[in-house]
Amino acid sequence: MGNKRRSYDAEFKMELVLMVLSGRELKDVAAEHDIHRSLLSRWKKEFLNGGQKALVHKNKKKNNTKEKKLKKELERMQRIIGEQRAQIDILKKKPWQD
């Protein structure tokens, strides 16, 4: 018999973590939802460290095109700023007055 891993969505994980954080016993919440206590404990730790985003299954994370666009725009702006700094440095030296 092979054990098939179950996949849980972020909302489900957060719901269970919030139950524990509100005072319910971790072992009771885990038993009620038929999950291992160590799994729920890990979700709690991840949630406390990174909020709901940390609970999203890593294999299901979508490529965030908005994030990629923002990163590309940031790189473009940094390149422009670098070019402008070089131009300012040249102008400060006033090579035409030597």
Biopython code that builds the backbone (N, CA, C, O; Angstrom):
import numpy as np
from Bio.PDB.StructureBuilder import StructureBuilder

atoms = [
    (1, "MET", "N", (0.821, -1.196, 0.000)),
    (1, "MET", "CA", (0.000, 0.000, 0.000)),
    (1, "MET", "C", (0.856, 1.248, 0.000)),
    (1, "MET", "O", (1.744, 1.390, 0.840)),
    (2, "GLY", "N", (0.602, 2.154, -0.931)),
    (2, "GLY", "CA", (1.357, 3.401, -0.982)),
    (2, "GLY", "C", (0.609, 4.511, -0.282)),
    (2, "GLY", "O", (-0.613, 4.617, -0.395)),
    (3, "ASN", "N", (1.324, 5.316, 0.423)),
    (3, "ASN", "CA", (0.716, 6.481, 1.053)),
    (3, "ASN", "C", (0.678, 7.625, 0.066)),
    (3, "ASN", "O", (1.716, 8.078, -0.417)),
    (4, "LYS", "N", (-0.523, 8.088, -0.230)),
    (4, "LYS", "CA", (-0.649, 9.238, -1.116)),
    (4, "LYS", "C", (-0.730, 10.491, -0.256)),
    (4, "LYS", "O", (-1.552, 10.582, 0.656)),
    (5, "ARG", "N", (0.118, 11.438, -0.555)),
    (5, "ARG", "CA", (0.124, 12.677, 0.209)),
    (5, "ARG", "C", (-1.108, 13.493, -0.114)),
    (5, "ARG", "O", (-1.482, 13.652, -1.276)),
    (6, "ARG", "N", (-1.724, 14.001, 0.915)),
    (6, "ARG", "CA", (-2.862, 14.867, 0.718)),
    (6, "ARG", "C", (-2.362, 16.298, 0.600)),
    (6, "ARG", "O", (-1.336, 16.666, 1.171)),
    (7, "SER", "N", (-3.092, 17.079, -0.136)),
    (7, "SER", "CA", (-2.729, 18.479, -0.319)),
    (7, "SER", "C", (-3.810, 19.334, 0.328)),
    (7, "SER", "O", (-5.000, 19.068, 0.161)),
    (8, "TYR", "N", (-3.405, 20.341, 1.050)),
    (8, "TYR", "CA", (-4.336, 21.222, 1.749)),
    (8, "TYR", "C", (-4.149, 22.637, 1.240)),
    (8, "TYR", "O", (-3.021, 23.078, 1.017)),
    (9, "ASP", "N", (-5.251, 23.349, 1.055)),
    (9, "ASP", "CA", (-5.122, 24.731, 0.595)),
    (9, "ASP", "C", (-4.829, 25.657, 1.774)),
    (9, "ASP", "O", (-5.008, 25.292, 2.936)),
    (10, "ALA", "N", (-4.380, 26.845, 1.447)),
    (10, "ALA", "CA", (-3.933, 27.801, 2.460)),
    (10, "ALA", "C", (-5.060, 28.179, 3.414)),
    (10, "ALA", "O", (-4.823, 28.374, 4.606)),
    (11, "GLU", "N", (-6.287, 28.285, 2.896)),
    (11, "GLU", "CA", (-7.406, 28.684, 3.746)),
    (11, "GLU", "C", (-7.674, 27.629, 4.828)),
    (11, "GLU", "O", (-7.930, 27.962, 5.986)),
    (12, "PHE", "N", (-7.609, 26.349, 4.427)),
    (12, "PHE", "CA", (-7.821, 25.264, 5.384)),
    (12, "PHE", "C", (-6.738, 25.289, 6.462)),
    (12, "PHE", "O", (-7.030, 25.169, 7.652)),
    (13, "LYS", "N", (-5.498, 25.444, 6.037)),
    (13, "LYS", "CA", (-4.380, 25.476, 6.978)),
    (13, "LYS", "C", (-4.544, 26.639, 7.950)),
    (13, "LYS", "O", (-4.365, 26.485, 9.159)),
    (14, "MET", "N", (-4.888, 27.810, 7.402)),
    (14, "MET", "CA", (-5.033, 28.988, 8.240)),
    (14, "MET", "C", (-6.169, 28.809, 9.237)),
    (14, "MET", "O", (-6.050, 29.209, 10.395)),
    (15, "GLU", "N", (-7.270, 28.208, 8.794)),
    (15, "GLU", "CA", (-8.409, 27.974, 9.678)),
    (15, "GLU", "C", (-7.992, 27.127, 10.879)),
    (15, "GLU", "O", (-8.337, 27.445, 12.017)),
    (16, "LEU", "N", (-7.254, 26.057, 10.624)),
    (16, "LEU", "CA", (-6.809, 25.182, 11.707)),
    (16, "LEU", "C", (-5.807, 25.878, 12.624)),
    (16, "LEU", "O", (-5.872, 25.739, 13.845)),
    (17, "VAL", "N", (-4.888, 26.623, 12.030)),
    (17, "VAL", "CA", (-3.898, 27.356, 12.830)),
    (17, "VAL", "C", (-4.604, 28.371, 13.721)),
    (17, "VAL", "O", (-4.251, 28.520, 14.891)),
    (18, "LEU", "N", (-5.592, 29.065, 13.181)),
    (18, "LEU", "CA", (-6.322, 30.055, 13.977)),
    (18, "LEU", "C", (-7.092, 29.397, 15.119)),
    (18, "LEU", "O", (-7.241, 29.989, 16.187)),
    (19, "MET", "N", (-7.582, 28.173, 14.900)),
    (19, "MET", "CA", (-8.235, 27.433, 15.987)),
    (19, "MET", "C", (-7.259, 27.221, 17.131)),
    (19, "MET", "O", (-7.594, 27.415, 18.299)),
    (20, "VAL", "N", (-6.041, 26.818, 16.772)),
    (20, "VAL", "CA", (-5.011, 26.565, 17.793)),
    (20, "VAL", "C", (-4.626, 27.875, 18.476)),
    (20, "VAL", "O", (-4.488, 27.922, 19.699)),
    (21, "LEU", "N", (-4.453, 28.930, 17.694)),
    (21, "LEU", "CA", (-4.051, 30.213, 18.268)),
    (21, "LEU", "C", (-5.143, 30.807, 19.155)),
    (21, "LEU", "O", (-4.858, 31.601, 20.051)),
    (22, "SER", "N", (-6.388, 30.423, 18.902)),
    (22, "SER", "CA", (-7.482, 30.948, 19.722)),
    (22, "SER", "C", (-7.644, 30.184, 21.030)),
    (22, "SER", "O", (-8.499, 30.523, 21.847)),
    (23, "GLY", "N", (-6.818, 29.145, 21.233)),
    (23, "GLY", "CA", (-6.830, 28.467, 22.519)),
    (23, "GLY", "C", (-7.177, 26.993, 22.487)),
    (23, "GLY", "O", (-7.053, 26.315, 23.507)),
    (24, "ARG", "N", (-7.601, 26.485, 21.361)),
    (24, "ARG", "CA", (-7.907, 25.055, 21.284)),
    (24, "ARG", "C", (-6.615, 24.255, 21.303)),
    (24, "ARG", "O", (-5.578, 24.717, 20.828)),
    (25, "GLU", "N", (-6.686, 23.067, 21.850)),
    (25, "GLU", "CA", (-5.520, 22.192, 21.921)),
    (25, "GLU", "C", (-5.127, 21.727, 20.526)),
    (25, "GLU", "O", (-5.981, 21.286, 19.756)),
    (26, "LEU", "N", (-3.849, 21.822, 20.197)),
    (26, "LEU", "CA", (-3.341, 21.411, 18.898)),
    (26, "LEU", "C", (-3.695, 19.950, 18.612)),
    (26, "LEU", "O", (-4.116, 19.618, 17.504)),
    (27, "LYS", "N", (-3.526, 19.091, 19.597)),
    (27, "LYS", "CA", (-3.805, 17.662, 19.407)),
    (27, "LYS", "C", (-5.277, 17.422, 19.101)),
    (27, "LYS", "O", (-5.605, 16.526, 18.323)),
    (28, "ASP", "N", (-6.166, 18.207, 19.698)),
    (28, "ASP", "CA", (-7.603, 18.041, 19.454)),
    (28, "ASP", "C", (-7.980, 18.490, 18.042)),
    (28, "ASP", "O", (-8.742, 17.816, 17.350)),
    (29, "VAL", "N", (-7.440, 19.629, 17.627)),
    (29, "VAL", "CA", (-7.722, 20.140, 16.276)),
    (29, "VAL", "C", (-7.184, 19.160, 15.238)),
    (29, "VAL", "O", (-7.854, 18.871, 14.248)),
    (30, "ALA", "N", (-5.989, 18.658, 15.462)),
    (30, "ALA", "CA", (-5.381, 17.703, 14.524)),
    (30, "ALA", "C", (-6.225, 16.432, 14.432)),
    (30, "ALA", "O", (-6.485, 15.939, 13.335)),
    (31, "ALA", "N", (-6.647, 15.907, 15.563)),
    (31, "ALA", "CA", (-7.447, 14.676, 15.572)),
    (31, "ALA", "C", (-8.802, 14.909, 14.897)),
    (31, "ALA", "O", (-9.281, 14.069, 14.136)),
    (32, "GLU", "N", (-9.394, 16.030, 15.180)),
    (32, "GLU", "CA", (-10.706, 16.353, 14.607)),
    (32, "GLU", "C", (-10.669, 16.410, 13.075)),
    (32, "GLU", "O", (-11.647, 16.073, 12.408)),
    (33, "HIS", "N", (-9.536, 16.838, 12.537)),
    (33, "HIS", "CA", (-9.413, 17.008, 11.081)),
    (33, "HIS", "C", (-8.544, 15.923, 10.443)),
    (33, "HIS", "O", (-8.186, 16.012, 9.269)),
    (34, "ASP", "N", (-8.211, 14.899, 11.229)),
    (34, "ASP", "CA", (-7.484, 13.726, 10.745)),
    (34, "ASP", "C", (-6.156, 14.095, 10.071)),
    (34, "ASP", "O", (-5.844, 13.645, 8.969)),
    (35, "ILE", "N", (-5.396, 14.927, 10.776)),
    (35, "ILE", "CA", (-4.043, 15.259, 10.314)),
    (35, "ILE", "C", (-3.082, 15.013, 11.472)),
    (35, "ILE", "O", (-3.493, 14.969, 12.631)),
    (36, "HIS", "N", (-1.832, 14.857, 11.159)),
    (36, "HIS", "CA", (-0.828, 14.599, 12.190)),
    (36, "HIS", "C", (-0.538, 15.887, 12.955)),
    (36, "HIS", "O", (-0.507, 16.975, 12.380)),
    (37, "ARG", "N", (-0.327, 15.742, 14.257)),
    (37, "ARG", "CA", (-0.042, 16.910, 15.101)),
    (37, "ARG", "C", (1.194, 17.666, 14.633)),
    (37, "ARG", "O", (1.230, 18.895, 14.676)),
    (38, "SER", "N", (2.206, 16.928, 14.186)),
    (38, "SER", "CA", (3.443, 17.606, 13.755)),
    (38, "SER", "C", (3.196, 18.456, 12.510)),
    (38, "SER", "O", (3.828, 19.497, 12.331)),
    (39, "LEU", "N", (2.278, 18.013, 11.651)),
    (39, "LEU", "CA", (1.942, 18.796, 10.463)),
    (39, "LEU", "C", (1.271, 20.099, 10.865)),
    (39, "LEU", "O", (1.628, 21.167, 10.367)),
    (40, "LEU", "N", (0.305, 20.012, 11.759)),
    (40, "LEU", "CA", (-0.378, 21.217, 12.231)),
    (40, "LEU", "C", (0.590, 22.127, 12.976)),
    (40, "LEU", "O", (0.509, 23.350, 12.867)),
    (41, "SER", "N", (1.491, 21.536, 13.721)),
    (41, "SER", "CA", (2.507, 22.324, 14.430)),
    (41, "SER", "C", (3.389, 23.081, 13.439)),
    (41, "SER", "O", (3.730, 24.243, 13.664)),
    (42, "ARG", "N", (3.757, 22.414, 12.338)),
    (42, "ARG", "CA", (4.578, 23.068, 11.310)),
    (42, "ARG", "C", (3.809, 24.211, 10.653)),
    (42, "ARG", "O", (4.364, 25.285, 10.420)),
    (43, "TRP", "N", (2.513, 23.975, 10.352)),
    (43, "TRP", "CA", (1.695, 25.030, 9.756)),
    (43, "TRP", "C", (1.626, 26.239, 10.688)),
    (43, "TRP", "O", (1.701, 27.384, 10.240)),
    (44, "LYS", "N", (1.484, 25.978, 11.976)),
    (44, "LYS", "CA", (1.411, 27.068, 12.955)),
    (44, "LYS", "C", (2.712, 27.869, 12.940)),
    (44, "LYS", "O", (2.698, 29.100, 12.913)),
    (45, "LYS", "N", (3.833, 27.153, 12.958)),
    (45, "LYS", "CA", (5.139, 27.821, 12.946)),
    (45, "LYS", "C", (5.314, 28.641, 11.662)),
    (45, "LYS", "O", (5.767, 29.785, 11.710)),
    (46, "GLU", "N", (4.949, 28.047, 10.504)),
    (46, "GLU", "CA", (5.065, 28.760, 9.234)),
    (46, "GLU", "C", (4.165, 29.989, 9.208)),
    (46, "GLU", "O", (4.549, 31.048, 8.710)),
    (47, "PHE", "N", (2.966, 29.830, 9.753)),
    (47, "PHE", "CA", (2.031, 30.955, 9.782)),
    (47, "PHE", "C", (2.583, 32.085, 10.640)),
    (47, "PHE", "O", (2.548, 33.250, 10.242)),
    (48, "LEU", "N", (3.084, 31.745, 11.799)),
    (48, "LEU", "CA", (3.626, 32.772, 12.690)),
    (48, "LEU", "C", (4.853, 33.444, 12.082)),
    (48, "LEU", "O", (5.119, 34.618, 12.342)),
    (49, "ASN", "N", (5.597, 32.695, 11.273)),
    (49, "ASN", "CA", (6.784, 33.265, 10.635)),
    (49, "ASN", "C", (6.473, 34.035, 9.368)),
    (49, "ASN", "O", (7.184, 34.985, 9.040)),
    (50, "GLY", "N", (5.435, 33.656, 8.651)),
    (50, "GLY", "CA", (5.215, 34.305, 7.362)),
    (50, "GLY", "C", (3.782, 34.595, 6.987)),
    (50, "GLY", "O", (3.521, 35.009, 5.857)),
    (51, "GLY", "N", (2.847, 34.394, 7.890)),
    (51, "GLY", "CA", (1.460, 34.671, 7.569)),
    (51, "GLY", "C", (0.886, 33.672, 6.577)),
    (51, "GLY", "O", (1.468, 32.610, 6.354)),
    (52, "GLN", "N", (-0.229, 34.001, 5.992)),
    (52, "GLN", "CA", (-0.940, 33.087, 5.107)),
    (52, "GLN", "C", (-0.112, 32.698, 3.893)),
    (52, "GLN", "O", (-0.220, 31.564, 3.426)),
    (53, "LYS", "N", (0.708, 33.595, 3.366)),
    (53, "LYS", "CA", (1.517, 33.280, 2.188)),
    (53, "LYS", "C", (2.408, 32.073, 2.426)),
    (53, "LYS", "O", (2.639, 31.283, 1.510)),
    (54, "ALA", "N", (2.912, 31.922, 3.647)),
    (54, "ALA", "CA", (3.803, 30.814, 3.959)),
    (54, "ALA", "C", (3.075, 29.473, 3.940)),
    (54, "ALA", "O", (3.710, 28.422, 3.857)),
    (55, "LEU", "N", (1.754, 29.508, 4.017)),
    (55, "LEU", "CA", (0.986, 28.274, 4.047)),
    (55, "LEU", "C", (0.605, 27.773, 2.660)),
    (55, "LEU", "O", (0.102, 26.656, 2.531)),
    (56, "VAL", "N", (0.829, 28.557, 1.638)),
    (56, "VAL", "CA", (0.502, 28.128, 0.289)),
    (56, "VAL", "C", (1.465, 27.026, -0.108)),
    (56, "VAL", "O", (2.677, 27.169, 0.055)),
    (57, "HIS", "N", (0.944, 25.946, -0.620)),
    (57, "HIS", "CA", (1.774, 24.799, -1.006)),
    (57, "HIS", "C", (2.792, 25.254, -2.037)),
    (57, "HIS", "O", (2.427, 25.870, -3.038)),
    (58, "LYS", "N", (4.045, 24.964, -1.808)),
    (58, "LYS", "CA", (5.125, 25.463, -2.657)),
    (58, "LYS", "C", (4.976, 25.030, -4.115)),
    (58, "LYS", "O", (5.328, 25.793, -5.015)),
    (59, "ASN", "N", (4.469, 23.839, -4.366)),
    (59, "ASN", "CA", (4.314, 23.365, -5.738)),
    (59, "ASN", "C", (3.174, 24.054, -6.465)),
    (59, "ASN", "O", (3.095, 23.986, -7.691)),
    (60, "LYS", "N", (2.301, 24.708, -5.740)),
    (60, "LYS", "CA", (1.141, 25.315, -6.365)),
    (60, "LYS", "C", (1.286, 26.826, -6.514)),
    (60, "LYS", "O", (0.372, 27.500, -6.987)),
    (61, "LYS", "N", (2.426, 27.345, -6.112)),
    (61, "LYS", "CA", (2.629, 28.790, -6.252)),
    (61, "LYS", "C", (2.683, 29.137, -7.729)),
    (61, "LYS", "O", (3.431, 28.532, -8.497)),
    (62, "LYS", "N", (1.893, 30.106, -8.110)),
    (62, "LYS", "CA", (1.862, 30.512, -9.514)),
    (62, "LYS", "C", (2.971, 31.527, -9.760)),
    (62, "LYS", "O", (3.399, 32.241, -8.853)),
    (63, "ASN", "N", (3.424, 31.572, -11.008)),
    (63, "ASN", "CA", (4.368, 32.613, -11.378)),
    (63, "ASN", "C", (3.611, 33.920, -11.361)),
    (63, "ASN", "O", (2.629, 34.094, -12.083)),
    (64, "ASN", "N", (4.056, 34.802, -10.565)),
    (64, "ASN", "CA", (3.363, 36.072, -10.407)),
    (64, "ASN", "C", (3.873, 37.045, -11.465)),
    (64, "ASN", "O", (4.952, 37.622, -11.329)),
    (65, "THR", "N", (3.083, 37.216, -12.515)),
    (65, "THR", "CA", (3.515, 38.075, -13.620)),
    (65, "THR", "C", (3.637, 39.524, -13.174)),
    (65, "THR", "O", (4.503, 40.251, -13.660)),
    (66, "LYS", "N", (2.783, 39.949, -12.257)),
    (66, "LYS", "CA", (2.873, 41.325, -11.763)),
    (66, "LYS", "C", (4.210, 41.539, -11.058)),
    (66, "LYS", "O", (4.858, 42.570, -11.238)),
    (67, "GLU", "N", (4.614, 40.563, -10.259)),
    (67, "GLU", "CA", (5.889, 40.654, -9.550)),
    (67, "GLU", "C", (7.044, 40.691, -10.539)),
    (67, "GLU", "O", (7.990, 41.460, -10.363)),
    (68, "LYS", "N", (6.973, 39.862, -11.582)),
    (68, "LYS", "CA", (8.022, 39.854, -12.593)),
    (68, "LYS", "C", (8.104, 41.200, -13.303)),
    (68, "LYS", "O", (9.199, 41.699, -13.561)),
    (69, "LYS", "N", (6.945, 41.793, -13.622)),
    (69, "LYS", "CA", (6.927, 43.092, -14.291)),
    (69, "LYS", "C", (7.533, 44.161, -13.396)),
    (69, "LYS", "O", (8.304, 45.002, -13.857)),
    (70, "LEU", "N", (7.179, 44.126, -12.113)),
    (70, "LEU", "CA", (7.719, 45.107, -11.178)),
    (70, "LEU", "C", (9.227, 44.951, -11.022)),
    (70, "LEU", "O", (9.955, 45.940, -10.929)),
    (71, "LYS", "N", (9.689, 43.711, -10.994)),
    (71, "LYS", "CA", (11.123, 43.458, -10.878)),
    (71, "LYS", "C", (11.859, 43.983, -12.107)),
    (71, "LYS", "O", (12.930, 44.580, -11.992)),
    (72, "LYS", "N", (11.279, 43.757, -13.276)),
    (72, "LYS", "CA", (11.881, 44.215, -14.522)),
    (72, "LYS", "C", (11.921, 45.742, -14.565)),
    (72, "LYS", "O", (12.911, 46.338, -14.989)),
    (73, "GLU", "N", (10.820, 46.368, -14.114)),
    (73, "GLU", "CA", (10.757, 47.835, -14.083)),
    (73, "GLU", "C", (11.787, 48.390, -13.096)),
    (73, "GLU", "O", (12.421, 49.408, -13.373)),
    (74, "LEU", "N", (11.956, 47.736, -11.960)),
    (74, "LEU", "CA", (12.949, 48.164, -10.973)),
    (74, "LEU", "C", (14.352, 48.104, -11.563)),
    (74, "LEU", "O", (15.144, 49.029, -11.382)),
    (75, "GLU", "N", (14.661, 47.020, -12.266)),
    (75, "GLU", "CA", (15.973, 46.896, -12.895)),
    (75, "GLU", "C", (16.188, 47.991, -13.931)),
    (75, "GLU", "O", (17.282, 48.547, -14.031)),
    (76, "ARG", "N", (15.147, 48.304, -14.706)),
    (76, "ARG", "CA", (15.238, 49.365, -15.712)),
    (76, "ARG", "C", (15.504, 50.714, -15.044)),
    (76, "ARG", "O", (16.349, 51.484, -15.500)),
    (77, "MET", "N", (14.784, 50.991, -13.972)),
    (77, "MET", "CA", (14.955, 52.264, -13.265)),
    (77, "MET", "C", (16.348, 52.353, -12.638)),
    (77, "MET", "O", (16.968, 53.416, -12.654)),
    (78, "GLN", "N", (16.839, 51.250, -12.090)),
    (78, "GLN", "CA", (18.189, 51.252, -11.507)),
    (78, "GLN", "C", (19.233, 51.516, -12.576)),
    (78, "GLN", "O", (20.218, 52.210, -12.322)),
    (79, "ARG", "N", (19.032, 50.974, -13.765)),
    (79, "ARG", "CA", (19.956, 51.205, -14.868)),
    (79, "ARG", "C", (19.942, 52.688, -15.258)),
    (79, "ARG", "O", (20.996, 53.280, -15.491)),
    (80, "ILE", "N", (18.750, 53.283, -15.327)),
    (80, "ILE", "CA", (18.624, 54.703, -15.675)),
    (80, "ILE", "C", (19.311, 55.563, -14.624)),
    (80, "ILE", "O", (20.030, 56.505, -14.955)),
    (81, "ILE", "N", (19.086, 55.232, -13.347)),
    (81, "ILE", "CA", (19.711, 55.995, -12.258)),
    (81, "ILE", "C", (21.224, 55.893, -12.350)),
    (81, "ILE", "O", (21.924, 56.886, -12.148)),
    (82, "GLY", "N", (21.733, 54.721, -12.650)),
    (82, "GLY", "CA", (23.181, 54.546, -12.800)),
    (82, "GLY", "C", (23.738, 55.401, -13.925)),
    (82, "GLY", "O", (24.793, 56.020, -13.785)),
    (83, "GLU", "N", (23.017, 55.430, -15.049)),
    (83, "GLU", "CA", (23.462, 56.259, -16.180)),
    (83, "GLU", "C", (23.436, 57.737, -15.812)),
    (83, "GLU", "O", (24.340, 58.492, -16.169)),
    (84, "GLN", "N", (22.387, 58.144, -15.092)),
    (84, "GLN", "CA", (22.290, 59.549, -14.701)),
    (84, "GLN", "C", (23.383, 59.929, -13.715)),
    (84, "GLN", "O", (23.910, 61.040, -13.773)),
    (85, "ARG", "N", (23.728, 59.025, -12.817)),
    (85, "ARG", "CA", (24.826, 59.302, -11.879)),
    (85, "ARG", "C", (26.127, 59.524, -12.633)),
    (85, "ARG", "O", (26.896, 60.430, -12.312)),
    (86, "ALA", "N", (26.364, 58.693, -13.633)),
    (86, "ALA", "CA", (27.581, 58.837, -14.429)),
    (86, "ALA", "C", (27.583, 60.184, -15.138)),
    (86, "ALA", "O", (28.613, 60.856, -15.181)),
    (87, "GLN", "N", (26.448, 60.585, -15.691)),
    (87, "GLN", "CA", (26.358, 61.880, -16.380)),
    (87, "GLN", "C", (26.590, 63.032, -15.404)),
    (87, "GLN", "O", (27.270, 64.002, -15.737)),
    (88, "ILE", "N", (26.029, 62.927, -14.210)),
    (88, "ILE", "CA", (26.206, 63.974, -13.202)),
    (88, "ILE", "C", (27.676, 64.079, -12.811)),
    (88, "ILE", "O", (28.209, 65.183, -12.693)),
    (89, "ASP", "N", (28.333, 62.940, -12.611)),
    (89, "ASP", "CA", (29.752, 62.948, -12.256)),
    (89, "ASP", "C", (30.580, 63.632, -13.339)),
    (89, "ASP", "O", (31.490, 64.405, -13.040)),
    (90, "ILE", "N", (30.263, 63.347, -14.582)),
    (90, "ILE", "CA", (30.984, 63.966, -15.697)),
    (90, "ILE", "C", (30.753, 65.476, -15.689)),
    (90, "ILE", "O", (31.691, 66.254, -15.868)),
    (91, "LEU", "N", (29.499, 65.887, -15.479)),
    (91, "LEU", "CA", (29.183, 67.314, -15.483)),
    (91, "LEU", "C", (29.821, 68.046, -14.300)),
    (91, "LEU", "O", (30.206, 69.208, -14.430)),
    (92, "LYS", "N", (29.935, 67.385, -13.159)),
    (92, "LYS", "CA", (30.558, 67.999, -11.990)),
    (92, "LYS", "C", (32.034, 68.286, -12.245)),
    (92, "LYS", "O", (32.573, 69.265, -11.730)),
    (93, "LYS", "N", (32.688, 67.444, -13.032)),
    (93, "LYS", "CA", (34.114, 67.623, -13.322)),
    (93, "LYS", "C", (34.349, 68.746, -14.324)),
    (93, "LYS", "O", (35.469, 69.243, -14.443)),
    (94, "LYS", "N", (33.321, 69.147, -15.037)),
    (94, "LYS", "CA", (33.389, 70.217, -16.037)),
    (94, "LYS", "C", (34.583, 70.061, -16.946)),
    (94, "LYS", "O", (35.463, 70.922, -16.939)),
    (95, "PRO", "N", (34.655, 69.000, -17.727)),
    (95, "PRO", "CA", (35.816, 68.749, -18.575)),
    (95, "PRO", "C", (36.032, 69.854, -19.623)),
    (95, "PRO", "O", (37.149, 70.011, -20.116)),
    (96, "TRP", "N", (35.022, 70.596, -19.962)),
    (96, "TRP", "CA", (35.156, 71.641, -20.976)),
    (96, "TRP", "C", (35.879, 72.867, -20.444)),
    (96, "TRP", "O", (36.276, 73.737, -21.218)),
    (97, "GLN", "N", (36.058, 72.945, -19.100)),
    (97, "GLN", "CA", (36.744, 74.093, -18.527)),
    (97, "GLN", "C", (38.212, 73.840, -18.267)),
    (97, "GLN", "O", (38.900, 74.731, -17.768)),
    (98, "ASP", "N", (38.706, 72.688, -18.578)),
    (98, "ASP", "CA", (40.133, 72.382, -18.341)),
    (98, "ASP", "C", (41.042, 73.012, -19.328)),
    (98, "ASP", "O", (42.258, 72.839, -19.246)),
]
sb = StructureBuilder()
sb.init_structure("model")
sb.init_model(0)
sb.init_chain("A")
sb.init_seg("    ")
for serial, (resi, resn, name, xyz) in enumerate(atoms, 1):
    if name == "N":
        sb.init_residue(resn, " ", resi, " ")
    sb.init_atom(name, np.array(xyz, "f"), 0.0, 1.0, " ", f" {name:<3s}", serial, name[0])
structure = sb.get_structure()
